[in-house]
Amino acid sequence: MTTPNARTYLFALTDAGGTVPPEVGVVRRVVDRGHRVTVLADETMAADVESAGAAVRIWRRPFEEFRDWELRTPVALARGMAEHMLVGPAAQQLDDTAVAIDEVRPDLVVTSGFALGGMIAAESRGVPFDLLMPNVYVLPADGMPPFGAGLAPARGPLGRARDRAMRAGSARLIDRYTLPELNELRDRAGLEPIATLWAQMQHARMQLILTSAAFDFPASLPDNARYVGPILDDPEWADAARWAPPDGDGPLVLVAMSSTFQDHVACLQRIADALGELPVRGFVTTGPAVEPGAISAPSNVTVVASAPHSEVLPRADLVVTHGGHGTVIKALAAGQPLVILHHGRDQADNAVRVTRRGAGVAVPRTASSARIARAVAEVLGDAGYREAAAALGRAIVQDVAESPLLEELERVPARRE
């Protein structure tokens, strides 16, 4: 049922793994508010979108897994990201979104960060678009450490110079592989060229940051950027799973690594081995990327494909994770301290936000089982980590309760025919 003031929304979403649950969570909330919602999405997301109650259209370009763990240099990573996630799909996204806009007549287009073609299509049709950012703030901003480096905020002139140099270097690298093709698409759509890749994202009506301001580092953000709180929904594949806590009375340690494959089976095994040396109850959820049978579990460690973390976390004592934003923010919201073995992407950035607040520790993904065991024992044995996690968690939960997400999305005026 639609509301009297219902708007029409077109979402242009891409499957980047951990971004799917929060972005589909936004769709669900807009649908539940009584608005008309159509979603362009990768075929891997179709069932989730349908479950959220929206109409779904599939991108005509088939979904391709981005095997970023195989890329060993910044140049290879930039080239690969451009080809698989950014400008590679953009031409088809542009065409698909333009057709959908003409048919659906949305008041607002809402896009994933990788849906560049969707942004261009919205601009070309004169429809505003909002950008979903389901992690910490990723665009260049004064005071914010360069994204992807896992750095704490700069101190003093040398630190600020470091940030400027790193931002400029990373922009030159990614623009080298994206900007020419991006401007070709903008020209085809009748739009002026842009100077950087980031400028395309900065054309958004609103940048909706799906995390807590208390979790992110403070910075001078543009006027169209808003922290709207995280989406804490479990993914569809985990929400319906049944689970029971392992037998015993030792501390319950939840292990939750990436929902997409990041060549992390060996890391999972070392974590399981580490927990086997401690007086704890280990509970490992492998997710859809790894079969539970790939992990040889000690007697005090249970390995399952999935479990609803919203039910497990309140009963846990510690979370061991790769540092994806979704897992980290849910753990903190439940007041749980963390041990993080970050692999890539935004994970080092999330880890430093945890460690700077005293809510956990980070160890290398290549750490031995003995080192992982020491980290787990340290966090379990020091109440300060739990107290810091609980304090940060209370601020996150308050941001969720006071989220202006729907109000921001609904501030768009109805489209006039």
TABELFEN-V720761 format. One record per residue. PSI is psi in radians with two decimals (none if undefined). OMEGA is omega in whole degrees, -180 to 180 (999 if undefined). D_FIRST is the distance of its C-alpha to the first C-alpha in Angstrom with 1 decimal. Layout:
psi->{PSI;PSI}
omega->{OMEGA;OMEGA}
d_first->{D_FIRST;D_FIRST}
This chain:
psi->{2.30;2.75;2.84;-0.57;0.59;2.47;2.91;2.17;2.44;2.07;2.37;1.72;2.60;2.64;1.80;0.55;-1.83;-0.20;-0.28;-0.90;-0.80;-0.66;-0.69;-0.54;-0.64;-0.79;-0.83;-0.75;-0.64;-0.72;-0.81;-0.40;-0.19;0.25;2.85;2.16;2.24;2.44;2.15;2.22;2.81;2.67;-0.47;-0.26;-0.08;-0.81;-0.69;-0.73;-0.77;-0.70;-0.51;-0.16;0.16;2.76;2.45;2.41;2.46;2.32;2.42;-0.40;2.15;2.56;2.35;2.25;2.34;1.88;1.13;-0.39;-0.28;-0.15;2.13;-0.19;2.73;-0.64;-0.81;-0.66;-0.74;-0.77;-0.77;-0.72;-0.69;-0.79;-0.73;-0.53;-0.47;-1.58;-0.37;-0.89;-0.11;-0.65;-0.78;-0.66;-0.74;-0.86;-0.81;-0.72;-0.67;-0.76;-0.77;-0.69;-0.77;-0.55;-0.72;-0.53;1.01;2.67;-0.48;2.44;2.36;2.16;2.68;2.83;-0.42;-0.02;1.08;-0.69;-0.60;-0.68;-0.78;-0.72;-0.76;-0.80;-0.77;-0.47;0.05;0.44;2.29;2.64;2.54;2.56;2.19;2.31;1.53;0.93;-2.86;2.98;2.17;-0.29;2.76;2.34;2.46;2.23;-0.33;2.23;2.64;2.37;2.45;-0.17;-0.21;0.62;2.60;2.87;2.54;2.62;2.24;3.09;-0.68;-0.70;-0.73;-0.64;-0.68;-0.82;-0.75;-0.76;-0.72;-0.71;-0.75;-0.73;-0.77;-0.63;-0.76;-0.70;-0.86;-0.60;-0.56;-0.64;-0.06;-0.65;-0.78;-0.83;-0.64;-0.75;-0.51;-0.75;-0.70;-0.68;-0.75;-0.54;0.04;0.43;2.72;2.65;2.79;2.80;-0.45;2.80;-0.75;-0.51;-0.58;-0.75;-0.54;-0.16;-0.09;2.55;-0.83;2.47;1.89;1.90;1.92;1.02;-3.12;2.38;-0.48;-0.45;-0.71;2.88;2.55;2.49;2.91;1.73;2.76;2.83;-0.42;0.19;2.32;2.29;2.13;0.22;2.69;2.78;2.10;0.26;2.48;2.62;2.72;-0.67;-0.29;-0.45;-0.62;-0.07;2.55;2.57;2.79;2.42;2.53;2.66;2.71;3.13;0.20;2.93;2.42;2.08;1.99;2.26;2.06;1.82;-2.84;2.50;-0.23;2.73;2.23;0.58;0.83;0.26;-0.78;-0.66;-0.76;-0.72;-0.72;-0.61;-0.81;-0.74;-0.69;-0.79;-0.51;-0.33;0.02;2.72;1.14;2.98;1.89;2.39;1.83;2.16;2.04;-0.40;3.13;-0.19;-0.32;2.32;2.37;-0.58;-0.20;-0.23;2.21;1.93;2.26;2.94;-0.47;0.24;2.20;2.32;2.18;2.84;-0.72;2.80;2.60;1.87;-0.45;-0.43;-0.57;-0.75;-0.73;-0.34;-0.03;2.94;-0.27;2.60;2.26;2.21;2.91;-0.25;0.26;2.56;-0.76;-0.83;-0.75;-0.83;-0.59;-0.70;-0.82;-0.70;-0.49;0.05;0.37;2.28;2.90;2.63;2.11;2.25;1.47;2.50;-0.64;-2.77;-2.21;0.13;-0.64;-0.60;-0.71;-0.69;-0.76;-0.50;-0.55;-0.88;-0.62;-0.43;0.02;0.34;0.16;-3.05;2.79;2.41;2.72;2.62;-0.36;0.11;2.53;2.86;-0.58;-0.72;-0.69;-0.73;-0.70;-0.70;-0.77;-0.79;-0.67;-0.84;-0.71;-0.54;-0.12;1.91;-0.32;-0.61;-0.77;-0.67;-0.72;-0.71;-0.71;-0.71;-0.79;-0.68;-0.66;-0.68;-0.67;-0.82;-0.67;-0.71;-0.63;-0.79;-0.56;0.33;2.27;0.29;-0.98;-0.65;-0.69;-0.76;-0.56;-0.06;-0.16;2.35;2.70;2.46;2.34;2.34;none}
omega->{179;180;-180;-180;-176;174;175;-176;171;176;175;-170;178;-178;174;176;-176;178;-174;-178;180;-179;174;175;175;177;-178;-178;178;177;-178;179;177;-180;177;-173;171;-177;166;-174;172;-177;179;-178;-170;-177;179;-179;178;178;178;175;-179;170;-174;170;-176;172;-179;175;-178;178;177;178;177;-175;-174;-180;179;-175;-168;-177;177;180;180;-180;179;180;-180;179;178;-176;-171;-171;-171;-175;179;179;-166;-178;179;176;179;-179;-178;-178;179;178;-179;178;-179;-178;-174;-179;-176;170;-177;170;-180;-171;164;179;-179;-178;-177;179;176;178;-179;179;179;178;-176;180;178;179;179;174;173;-180;174;-180;-173;179;175;-177;-170;-177;179;179;179;180;180;177;178;-176;173;-175;-180;-176;171;178;-178;174;174;-177;-179;179;179;176;176;-179;180;-179;-179;178;-180;-180;-180;178;178;-177;-177;178;179;-175;-177;-167;-180;-179;179;180;172;179;179;178;178;-180;179;-177;178;177;177;-173;-179;173;-176;-179;179;180;-179;175;-179;172;177;169;-174;-173;-174;172;180;174;178;179;-178;175;179;-180;176;-177;178;-175;-177;178;180;167;-178;177;-179;171;-173;-178;169;173;-178;-176;180;-172;-176;-176;175;179;174;180;178;178;178;-178;176;178;180;-179;177;176;-177;-180;-172;174;173;-176;176;-179;-170;-179;-180;178;176;-179;179;176;178;179;179;180;178;180;-175;178;-177;170;179;179;-174;172;-174;-177;-175;-175;-175;175;179;-180;178;-178;175;-170;169;-173;-178;-178;176;180;179;179;-177;174;178;-177;178;177;-178;-172;-180;-178;-178;176;-177;176;172;-171;174;177;173;-174;-177;-179;-178;-174;177;178;-180;179;177;178;-175;174;-171;163;-172;172;-171;-175;-177;178;-180;-167;176;177;177;-178;-177;177;175;-174;179;178;179;-176;179;179;176;175;-179;178;179;-177;176;178;179;180;177;179;179;180;178;-180;179;-177;178;-175;-177;-177;-179;179;-180;180;179;178;-180;179;178;180;179;178;178;-180;177;178;176;-177;-176;-174;175;-174;-175;179;178;180;-176;179;179;179;176;-178;179;179;999}
d_first->{0.0;3.8;6.7;9.8;11.8;9.7;12.4;13.1;15.0;17.6;19.2;22.7;23.8;27.0;28.2;30.8;30.8;30.0;27.7;25.0;23.7;23.2;21.8;19.3;18.6;17.8;15.3;13.7;13.6;12.1;9.2;8.9;9.1;5.9;8.2;9.1;11.9;14.8;17.8;21.4;23.2;26.3;26.3;27.1;23.7;21.6;21.0;20.0;17.5;15.9;15.9;14.0;11.1;12.2;13.9;17.6;20.7;24.1;26.9;29.7;32.3;32.7;32.2;35.7;36.6;38.3;41.4;42.2;44.4;47.0;47.5;50.4;50.9;48.9;49.7;48.5;45.3;44.6;45.3;43.2;40.2;40.5;40.8;38.1;35.5;36.0;37.5;38.0;34.3;33.7;34.8;32.4;29.6;30.5;30.4;27.1;25.3;26.8;25.6;22.0;22.1;23.5;20.8;17.6;18.9;17.6;18.2;19.5;21.0;21.3;24.2;26.3;29.8;31.2;29.0;31.6;31.0;27.3;28.6;31.2;28.8;26.6;29.8;31.1;28.1;28.1;24.7;24.9;24.5;24.2;26.3;25.3;28.4;27.9;31.5;34.1;34.7;36.2;37.3;40.7;40.9;43.9;44.5;42.3;44.4;44.1;41.3;42.3;45.7;45.0;46.9;46.9;46.8;50.0;52.8;55.3;56.3;56.9;53.5;51.8;54.0;53.0;49.3;50.0;52.1;49.6;46.7;48.8;50.0;46.7;45.3;48.3;47.8;44.2;44.6;47.4;45.2;42.0;42.9;44.7;42.1;39.3;41.1;41.7;38.0;37.5;40.3;38.7;35.5;37.6;37.4;40.3;41.7;41.1;43.8;42.2;39.4;38.0;37.8;35.0;32.8;34.0;32.5;29.1;27.4;26.8;28.2;25.9;28.3;26.6;29.4;31.1;33.6;35.8;36.0;36.8;40.0;40.2;40.6;40.4;37.0;36.0;34.0;30.8;30.9;28.8;29.0;25.4;26.4;26.2;23.5;25.0;22.9;25.0;24.8;23.2;26.8;27.9;25.1;25.6;29.4;31.5;34.4;37.2;39.5;42.9;45.7;48.0;48.0;48.6;46.2;43.1;42.8;39.6;40.3;37.3;38.2;36.4;33.6;35.2;38.9;41.2;44.4;44.1;45.4;48.8;47.4;45.3;48.5;50.5;47.8;48.0;51.8;51.8;49.7;52.2;54.9;53.2;52.7;48.9;46.2;44.7;41.2;40.5;37.1;38.0;34.5;34.0;36.8;39.7;40.6;41.5;44.8;45.8;46.6;49.6;48.7;51.3;51.3;49.4;46.6;43.6;41.9;38.5;36.1;33.2;32.0;29.1;30.8;28.6;30.5;33.8;34.2;34.5;37.4;39.1;42.1;42.0;40.1;42.0;40.0;40.4;38.8;35.4;33.2;30.5;33.1;35.1;32.4;31.0;34.6;35.3;32.2;33.6;37.0;38.7;41.6;41.9;44.5;43.5;45.0;43.4;43.5;42.3;39.4;38.1;39.6;42.9;41.0;38.9;42.1;44.0;41.3;41.6;45.4;45.9;44.0;46.1;43.2;44.7;47.2;47.1;49.5;50.0;48.1;51.6;52.7;54.8;53.6;56.2;54.8;51.2;52.6;54.3;51.1;49.1;52.0;52.3;48.6;48.7;52.0;51.2;48.9;48.6;46.2;43.8;44.1;43.3;40.3;39.1;39.6;37.7;35.0;34.5;34.0;31.5;29.4;29.5;28.3;25.3;24.5;25.0;23.3;22.5;20.6;17.2;19.1;21.3;18.6;16.9;20.4;20.3;20.3;18.1;20.1;22.1;22.8}
